[in-house]
Each structure stands twice: as structure tokens, then as C-alpha cells.
Amino acid sequence: MNLNKISRKVSFLLRHKEGFFDEHGWSDVADVVKEIQTIYPDFDEGTLREIVFTDEKGRYSYNQDETRIRANQGHSIPVDVELKKLSPPEILYHGTATRFMNRIEREGLNGQSRIYVHLSSDEETARKVGKRHGKPAVLRIHAGRMEQDGYEFFLSENHVWQTKIVPASYIERMNEEIL
């Protein structure tokens, strides 16, 4: 079994499949296993547990007795994953591809097909995200100023900072020579 491919399917179910999770993003583990078994008949709860606990990005969380599971962020369907509203560091980072920069410089950042814009605490994580989309561009986000101006920030279980939008006036493009 290719755990990476299965993890992508789990991610899709828990983030984007209408009616598969409740208003807080939770699904029954048994339902996830049953759904994945339609493609991978040997899939079981042990394999799901391995995916959850070895996922480098910490995409998933179990409830306390491990009978329910959810994606920590990245939903395209409105859910309340009970994110912690916190004051962000003064600077956060966003990774994207250079081909999107003209639009971002005009319009800022929004969640696109997701509910929130995802931001990281460090440049390296943002650079890795940007590389997934093409030639990377790392943006410095003036999160402290944003918060002072009334924007809210949330921190997911796997330490991804999130906000609804980032207006262009709070975005600073980093020098590509250092990327």
C-alpha cells in the first residue's frame, strides 16, 4: 500500500467531501476506513493510525478516544475546527509561486478554494510550500500590523497560522536572490 496516495485520499475526504464530516470537521474513524477500503481493500484502522501519526505536516487529529478524526485545516467547506484565536508574531510568511505574484501584488491573498490563508512562522516552510507550486516566491506578511488593524489570526493544531485575507498593503515580497 502506498501510504502517501492513501493519505491524499484521506485528506480529500476530511477537507473537501460534502457531508462527510460534521460542523467541526469530525468524521467517524469507521466511516473513513470504510470509504478508503472501496479503493484499497486492505486498508484498516492501524494503517489510518500510522498515516495520522507519521504525517510530516500534522494534517490530522484524533479525538481523545481515537474514534473520530479530522483534518486540522485546509477545508474548502465551511467548518469550525475550533482554531485557537491568538496574537501572531510580528512577521509571518507565505509561500507561493512567482507566476501568482502579479495578482497577489494587486489583490493580496485570500483562501482561494479554502476558508483561510495559510501562513508559516518561518521562511523555510514558506519556501517549501512555494516550491510545490512552481518557482517559489516567499512573502513576508506584516501580521502584527494586521492584528493592530483588526484582522484576526488563528493557530491550528499543527501550528499553521491562518487568517481570512491578507490585503496587499501588508505583504512584502522577499528578495528572490536569497531564495
N, C-alpha and C positions, 0 to 999 in steps of 0.2 A: 504494500500500500504506500502510495506517495503522500506523506503527511502534509506536504506543502500544498498540494492540489486540494486535499480534503479540507485543510484549514481555510482555503479561499472559499470553498463552498459553505462552510460553517459561517464564515464572515458575511457572506451574502445573505444567508438565512437570517442572521441575527441583526443585520443592519438595514436590509432593503426589502425583505419579503413581507408584503402587506398581510396583516392578520396573523403572522407567525409569532409575534411577541406582544406582551401586554403594554399598557401605557408607560411602564417604567423600563421597558426593553427586555423583560424576563421571558424566557421560554422554559418549558419543562425539558429536562435533560432527555427523558424518554422520547419526546417528540423530535428532538434534534437527531438522536441516534436513529430513529425510525426513518426520518427523511433522508439522512445520509446513506442508510442501507439500501435505498432504492437505486443508488449508483454504485456503492461499494458494499456488497452484501456481508463482508467480514467485519465491517466497522462495528465497534461496540463502545460501551461507556469507558472502558480502560483506555482505548485509543483517543477518545474525546478528552479524557483527563490528561493524557500525555500532550496533546495539542495545546490545551489550556496552560499547563504548567511549564512548557518549553517554548512557548511563543516569545520570541525576542522582543516584540513590541508590546507585550502585555495586553493584547487586544480584548481578552475575555475575563469575566469574573464569574465565580460561582456564588450562590447564596451560602449561608453558613453550613447547611447540611448537604450541600452539593446536589440538590435535586433540581435546581433551576440554574440557568446560565444566561448571560447577556454579553453583548459587545459593550465595551467601555465608552466608545464614541464612534463617530463616523456614520451615523444613521441618516438615511435620506427621508425617512418617515418620521414625523414629529413624535418624539418620546421624551419623557423626563427621566433621565438616567441618574437623577439625584446628584448632579455635579455640585461640587463644593464651590461656592462663590468666595473668591479670595482676592486680595490685592496682589497684582502681578509685580514682578521685578520691573525696574525702570525700563529695561530693554528686553524684548523677546525677538525671536527670529522666525522667518517663514521661508521655506524652500519652494522654489517653483522653477519653471524652465524659462530661459531667456525669450523664447518665442511669445510668451504671455506678457512681457514687460510693458509694451505699449498700452495695452488695455488696462493693466494694473496701475500704471502711472496716471492714466486718465480717470479711472473709476474706483481705484482702491481694490480691496479684497472683500469678497463675500463667500459664503459657504458653497457656492455653485449648487451642486445637487445635494449637498449635505446641509445640515442645520447650522453648523458652526464653522468658522475659520479655525484651522488648527495651527498652533504656534508652538515653538520649542524654546527651551531655556538656553540652548547653546547653538553655535554656528554649525558645528559638525553634523548634528542631527538634521538641521535645515538643509545642509549641503547634500546629505544622503537622500532626503526627500526630493530635492530638486533634480538629482541625477536620475531618479525613476521616471521623470517626465521629459528628459532630453538634456541639453546643455544647461547646467544648473545656474540659477541666479539666487543669491541669498539676500533677503530683505531684512533690514533692521527695523523693528516695529517699536515706536515710542509708546509703550504700554502704560508707563507711569503717567504721561501726559494725557493719554486717552482716559485713564481712570479718573484723573482730576476733572476731566471734561464730561464725566457722567457715563462713560462706557463701562459695562460690566465684564468681568473676566471670571472664568471657571477653570477648575483643575480636575481632570479626570483621574480615575483610579490608577492609570498607568502614566501619570504625570505629563499629560499633554494639556497645554493651556489652550483655552477656547474662548472665542468671542463671536458675536453675531456678524459684525462687519469691521473692517479697518479702512477708514477713509484715507485717500491718497496723501493727505497732509500729514499723516503720522508715519508714513513709510519713507525709509531711506534706503536706496539701493547701495549695496556694498560694492567695493571696488573688485571687479572680476579678476584682476591680476593676482589677488590673494586667494582666489578660489582654486 
